[in-house]
Amino acid sequence: MSASESRPGGLRSSLRQALAGLAPPVATAVLGLLNSTYRVEFVGDEPLMKSVAGGESVLMSFWHGSLVAMAVAARAKGIPICILVSQHRDGEIASRVLRRWGIDTVRGSATRGGAQGFLSLLRAHRRGSNLAVVPDGPKGPPKIAKLGVVHLARTTGARMFPLAFEADRFWRLGSWDRMVVPKPFARITIVVGDPITVARDTAGEDLETARLRIEASLNDLAAGVARHRDLLGAAERPGTEA
């Protein structure tokens, strides 16, 4: 291959590297500006905060489409968390952005490097990290929990707090998870559910029962927070009863 034939590929590679280097600080700045305008309300977070304040390492679970809002929540509450991100190039960009927000990351996924990612999360938990887990990641289907989160809860023995959110104004991305990004000056309501534990001796059909319990808890919370938002909006409209 001649030098002239190799230049286009080299140029594209250099351009990708340049964009990858620029993306984290740009994304961090944009998210920081958005975050400064948000009004965040928490519902039912007392048990979670009491556990974290007492030094307990917990699991915080939420659907993949809520990732941006949950990063906002962790930052607002000052909860140190660690999250698994993809080994793909996009995962490296996401990891850099999250680290700039004070969120620790480990690399891996359920499809490539899954065992490595699982073990990295276990090590992070044993170091005392709170783990943010996404039961429908990394590629869906959306809002369907996978068994990986059950195995993680069983192996760590940690309590899992499900979380859901609602924003009164947002952008919805065209990604598989229909990720929601709250718009400037959005009011964000974050609801924390009752903790779920998975016994270490859970096996067989009980694993599927635990998976369904986690899935139902997250979906029920999402429906509940939507009702909370609607009632709040009705109460704030003049002449309207909640």
N, C-alpha and C positions, 0 to 999 in steps of 0.2 A: 504494500500500500504506500502510495506516495504521500509526501508531506501535505500536498494540497488536498488530498482525499481525507486526511485525518483531521484537518482543521475544523470542519463543521461540528463534528462530534465533540472535539475538545472545547470549542466555543460554547456549545450547548451545556456541556458539563460545568464549565466555569460560570456560566450564567445561573445554572441551578444552584451552585454553591454560593454565589453572591446573594441570590434571593433567599436561600436558606439562612444565610447569616443576617440578612436584614429583617426577615419576618419576625423573629422573637422580640426585638426591641420595639418594632412598630406595633405588633399585636399587643404587647404589654402596655404601651402608651395609650392605645385606643381603649383597651379594657379599663385602664386606670382612670381615664377621663369619664367613661361611662359609669364606672363604679362610684365616682365622686358625686354623681347626681341621683343615685338610687336611694329610695326609702325602703328599708328592709325591716319587716316585722316577723318575729318568730312566735310560733304557737307550739306549746308542749315540749319545749326544749330543756326544761329544768332537770329531768333525770339525766339527760345526756351531758349537760354542763357539770352537774354534780359528779358524775362518773369521771369525766376528764380532769376536773379540778382535784379529785381524789387520787389521781395517778393511774387510773384504770385504762388499759389500752383497749379501745373498742373498734368495732367495724361500723362504718356509716355507708348504707346502701342507697342507691338512687338509680333511676333509669339514665341511659346514655344521653338522651336528649336534654337532660337537665344539667349537664356537666358545667356549663358556664355559670348558671345560677348557683350551683353548689360550691364552686370556687369562690363566688362572692360571699356565700354564707360562711365558709370556713374562715375567710379573711375578716369578715365582720365580727365573728365570735373569737377570733384569735386561736382557733383550734389547729394544732399542728397535725397534718395528715400526710400520708404516703399513698400514691395511686399507681396502678399498673398502666403503662402506655405501650403502644405498639412498637415493634422493632423496625417497622418501616421508616423511610425517610421522613414522612409526615409526623411520625411519632417522635422523632428527634426534635423537630420544631416545637411540637406540643410540650415536650419535656422541658425545653429551654424556657418557654413561656411560663409554665407552671412553677419552675424553680425561681423565676424572677418574682413570682407572687408568693414565695415562701412555702410552696407545696413540693414535698419531696416526691421523687418518682423512681420506679424500677421498670426495667424493660422486659417485654415478653407479650404473649397473647395466647388466646385459646386455640389458635390455629398454627402458629409458628413459635417455637420456644416456649410453649405453654408450661412445661415442667420447670424450666428455668425461672419463668415469671412467678409461678406458684411458690417455689422455694425462696425466691427473693422477697416475696411478700411475707412469708413465714419468718425469715430472718429479720425483716424490718419490724414485725410485730414483737419478736423476742427482744429487740433492742428498745422496745417501749413505744413504737410508733402506733398511732391510730391509722387504720387502713380505710381508705375510701374505695368501695367496690361497686362495680357496675354490672349487675346480673345479666343484662341483655347484650353486653359487649362481647367481642369488638365489632361484630358485623350483623347483629340481630339474629332472628327477627325482633323488631322492637317490642318492648314491654313483655317479653317472654323470658323468664328467668332460666338460667342454665345451671346444671348441677355443680359447676366449678365453685360457685359461691357457697353452696352447701358444704362441700368438702373443706373449703377454707374455714368456715365457721366451726365445723366439727373438729378440725385439726387444731385450731387455735384455742377453742373453748371460749372465745370472746363473745360478748353480747353484741348483737347486730341491731343498730338503730336505723329503721327505714325512714327516708326523708322524701318529701315531695314539695313542689313549689308551684306558684302561680304568679304571673305578672299581669298588670292591667294593660300593658302595651308592650309589644315585642315584635321581633322579626322571627320568622320560622324558615330555617334553611332547607334546601332541597336535598339534604343528605338522607341516608336510609333511616336514621333515627329521628328525622324531622326536628333537629336541634333548635331550641328556643334561645334567642339572645334578647334579653330585655332592652327596650329602647331607652334613650335618655329620659331621666326623671320618672322612670317607672316605679310603681309601688310593687314590691316583691313580698309575697307572703310565703314563708317556709314553715312547713308543719313537720314535726318530729313525732314518729309513732312509738308505740310500746316496743321495748327491746325483744328480740327473738334470740333464743339460744338453740344450738343443735348439740345434743349429747354426743360424747366421744364414741359411744358404742352404737350410734345410729348406722343402720345398714339395710340393704335390700329395699323393700317397698317403702320403708320409713324415710329413705333418702328422697324419694319422689314426693312423699307427703310434705317434707320440709321445704322442698323446692316450690311446691304449690302454695305453701303458707307464705313464703317470702314474696312470691309473685302477687298473691292476693292482697297482702299487706300494702305493697307499693301502689297497686292500682286503686285500692280503697282510699288510701291517703290522697292520691291525686284527685279522685272524685270529691273527697271531702274538702280539700283546699279550694277547689273550684267553687263549691257551694259557699264557702267562707267568703271568697272574693265577691260573689254575687250579692250576698247579704250585706256586706260592707258597702258595696256600691249603691245598693238600694237605700240604705240608711243615710247615705250622704246626699242623696238627691232630694232637694226641697219638696215637701209635700208627699213624700213616698214613705210608706212604712216597710220595714225589713220583714 
